[in-house]
Amino acid sequence: MLSAVEGIFIAITIIESILGFLGNGLIALVYCNDCVRNKRTILGFILTGLAISRICLIWIIIIDGLMHVLSPDAYYSSSQIEYIGYMWVIINHSSVCFATSLNIFYFLKIANFSHYIFLWCKMRISRILPLLKGFLLISLVITLPQVTKVFHDDKMKKRNTTWQFNRNKNEYIYQQLLLNLGVIFFLTLSLITSFLLIISLWRHNRKMQLNATGFRDPSTEAHVKAMKVLISFIILFILYFVGYAIEILYFIVPRNNLLLILGMTTTAIYPWGHSFILILGNNKLKQASLQVLQQFKCCEKGGNLKEKWMF
């Protein structure tokens, strides 16, 4: 039986999931529509892949967490844990890879550095992004056999002794590091490019302020807005891995459902929060969201008029 606090956190997680489905679904629909109209762009491909992978990621977070909490015996005794484990690795790696690709795309498009490596990368942006997909494939090829080994070892080592439990804790931490080497690589790359872009935007903003003539510069406002978006993304990205670390603690310390639910709630903030940041920072997505809201209001008004007419 769930406690009141656990029920509240589960309700919050479900609300976060619904918001994530709506936000990422809108992004995927807008850019899939562009693909149908032959308006394919690198940014559109990245955002479509990011939105779809996040929708799948939210499903995995919710299904895995609720099954852990509501029916742990059935969950561990069935083969579903293996299927969810494989899906989690693929979707998690894909989501982080697309997020890193988005950061690198904005970095190369917006940042302004005179270093020859940056200029070389900027001229070859169309080649660098597919290169990241190659790294994603390599990381999955390395990681999936490790997942298979983890499940095989767990089947062979199910003994309820204190010594075995302590040994499994150390092994579990080591296994998680191996399983997330690709994610750590993409995370590091994403944070480096984000901080470099923030430095570039800060320099540009400072230069514009020194040369200010009393009028508000639209370029300066755009750069300040971009800095806020990037800082928000970094905070949400870090929160995602904090939530993941909390979920890992659930398997190390004595089982505590509240710890698992708290990790699930924290992890779910990133997929929906960043999608709404992208919508607010992208004029095309913002216009599409406003059109959806207007149509929803029109349908609601039409329904109210129909009810009044019937009465």
N, C-alpha and C positions, 0 to 999 in steps of 0.2 A: 504494500500500500504506500503510495507516494505521500510525502508530507506537504504542508501548505507551501513552504518555500520552494520545494522541488517542482510543484505544480505551477507556481508563478514563473519560474525560469523556463519550464517547458512551453508555457503559453507565450512567453517573450520570444523564444526560439521559433515557434510556429509563425508568429507575426513577422519576424525577420525573414523567414523563408518565403512567405507570401510576397513581401516587398521585393525580395530578390528575384522571384519568378517574374513579377511584373516589370521591374526595371531591366533585367537582362533579356526578357522576352521582347520588350520594346526595341532594344538595341539590335537584337538578332533579326527582327522583322524589318526594321528600317534598312539595314544593310543587305539583307537577303533580297529585298525588293530592288535595291540598286543593282545587284548581280543579275536579276531577271531582266532589267532594263539595260544591261551591258555597260553599266557604270562601275566597273570593277577598279578598285584602288587598293594599294597596300594597306592603308588605314582601315578600309572597309573589311578586308580579309582578316586583319588582326582583331578588330572589334567583334566581328561575327564569331570567330573562333573562341575569343575570350568569353563572350556572352553564353555561347552554347556549353562550353566547358564549365562555366560557373553554375548554370542551371543543373547540370548533372552533378556538380560538386555539392550543391545544396541538397539534392535528393539523397546522396550518399551520407551526408552529415546527419540528416534527419532519420533516415531508415536505420543506419548503424546505431545512432545514439538511443533511439526509442526501443530498438530490439535489445540493446544492452540493459536498459533500465527496466522494461516491462516484462521481458521473458528471457532472462539470461541463461537459464538451463537449456531451453530449447535452442537458443542461439548458438551456444558453444557445442551442443551435441549434434548439430546439423552441419552440412557442408556449405551453408550460406555464408559462414564467416570467411571461407576461402574465396568465394566469388566476390564478396564485398571487398576483401583485401586486394585482389587483383584490380578491380574496378577503381578502388581508391587510389592506388599507385598511378594508374594510367591517367585518371582524370586530374589528380592533384598535380602531377608533373606537367600536364598539358596546360592547366590553368595558370600555373606560375610561369611557364614558358611564354604564353601569350601576353601575360602582364609585363614580363621583362621585355618582350618585343615591342610592346606599346611604349614603354619608357625609353627604349633606345631610339624608336622612331621619333618621338617628341624631342629627345636630346639632339639628334642629328639635324632635325628640321629647325629647331628654335635656337639652340645654343650657338654661341659665337666665340670660338677659340681660334687662335692663329697657329696652333701646333700642327705639324705636318701629318701626324697620325689621325687627328680629328678631321682634317681636310680630306685625307685619303678615304676615311670611312664615310664621310659625308657624300663624296662623289660616287660611292659604291653602296648606297643604302639598299638598293634592290637586291644586292648579293648577300649583304650581311644578315638580313632577316631570314632568308631561307637557310642560312648557315646555322642559325639558332634552332631551326626545326631539325637539322641534322644532329645537333647536340642533344635535343630531346629524344630522338630515336636511339642514340647511343646510350643515354642514361636509362632508357626503358629496357634496352637489351641487357644492360648490366644489372638493373634492379630486379626485373621479373624473376630471374633464376634465384636471387636472394630471397624473394618472397616464397617461392616454392620450397626452398631449404628451410625457411622459418616454420612453415606449416608442417613439414615433414618432421622437424626436430620436436615440435610441440606434441605431435602424435606419439613420438617415441619416449617422451620424458614426462609423462603424466603421473607423477608420484607426489604424494602429499607429505613430504618431510621438510623440516626447517632448513636443513642443509641444501636440499634441492631448490627450495624457494629462494634462498639467498643467492644461490648460483644463477638461477633463472633471472633474478633482478639485474645482475651485472650483464648477463647475456642479452637481456631485453634492451638495455640502453645501447649496447654495442650494435645490436641488430638494427635499431632505429636509426643510428648514425649511418650505417651502410645503406639502408633503404632510402635515406634522404640526401645522399651525396649530390645527386642531380639537382634536387630542390635547393640545397645550400648553395650550389654554384649559381643557379639562376637568381636566387635571392641576393647574393653578394653582388652580382653584375647589375641587378636592378637598383640596389641601393647606391652603388657607385655612380651610375649614370644619373640617378635622381639628384644626388647631392651636387654633382658637377653642373647639372642644369640649373639648380637653385643658385649656385655660385654665379653662373653666367647671367641669370636673370637679375640677381642682386646687383652685380656690377653695372648692368645696363640701367637699372632703375636709379642707382646712385649717380651715374653719369647724367641721366636726364634731369635729375633734381638739381645737380650743380649747374646745368645749362638752362634751368627753367627761367621763363620770361614772364611768369604770372598767369599763363594760360595752362589749362589742364591738357596734358599730352595723352591722346588716346593710346599711343604705343606704351606709355608708362603704365597706364591703368590695366592694359591687357597683360603686361608682364607681371604686375602685382597679382592679378587674378590667377595667372598661371602658377606663380609661386605658392599661393594658398592652396590650389588644387594639388600640387605636388606634395606639399607638407601633409595635407590630409591623407593622401594616398600612402605616404610612408608610415603614418601613424596607424592606419587601418591594416597595412601589410604586416607591421610588427604585431598588432593585436591578433591577427590570424595565427601567427606562429606561437604567440603566447597561449592562445586557446588550445592549439595542438599540443604544446608542452604540458598543459594542465591535464589533457586527456591521457598523455603518457604517464603522468604521475598516478592516475587512477589504477594503472596496471602494476605500479611499483609499490605504492603504500597499500595498507589494508583497504579493501574495496569500499568506496564511499560514493554512493549514487549522486550526491550533491556535487561532488568534485567533477564527475563525468558530465553532468548536466551543465555546470558552470563553464566547463571547457567547450561544450557544444554551443552554448549561447555566445561565448566570446568568439569562437571560430566563425559563426554565422554572420557576425557583424560585417566582416570584410566583403563577402560576395555581393550583399545588397547595398552596403554603404558606398562602395566604390562605383557601382553602376549608376547610382543617383548623382554622384559627383561628375561622372562622365556625361550624363544627360544635361546637367546644369552648365557644364563647360563647353558643350558642343551645340552650335546654333541649330543644326539639322535635327538633332535628337530632341532639343528643347522645343522646337516647333512641332515635331511629331507628337510629343507628349501633350502639348497644349491642344492640338487637334483632337487627340483621344479624349481629353478631359471635356472639350466642348461638345463632342459627339455624345459623351456619357450624360452631360447635363441636358442636351436636347432630348435624348431618350427618356431621361427621368421626367422632364417637363411634359413630354408627350404622354407618358404613362399617367401622370397626375391629371392631365386634361381628359384623358380617356376615362379615368375613374369618376371625375366630376360629371362628365357627360352621361355615364351609365346611371348615376344617382340623380 
